[in-house]
């Protein structure tokens, strides 16, 4: 179990810190972005299987942007899992 730092692309949030235990999300925190909403997302996903979160969040957009903070979280989870198993 380790923390993974992901630098976001195309969102108001600047980065996401993720901690996984296998495929279970133990911790998520965002730097920047919509504070209340991102704290809520973090609390909702902690304890969940990352595959379910990725399935629900991947591809979500924000206004006219091709991505969103939830979409970037899905990418961060995939990268964190790959790094954990490298």
Buried (B, 14 or more C-beta within 10 A) or exposed (E): EEEBEBEBEEBBBEBBBBBBEEBEBEBBBBEBBBEEEBBEBBEEBBEBEBEEBBEEBBEBEBEEEEBBBBBBBBBBBBBBBEEBEE
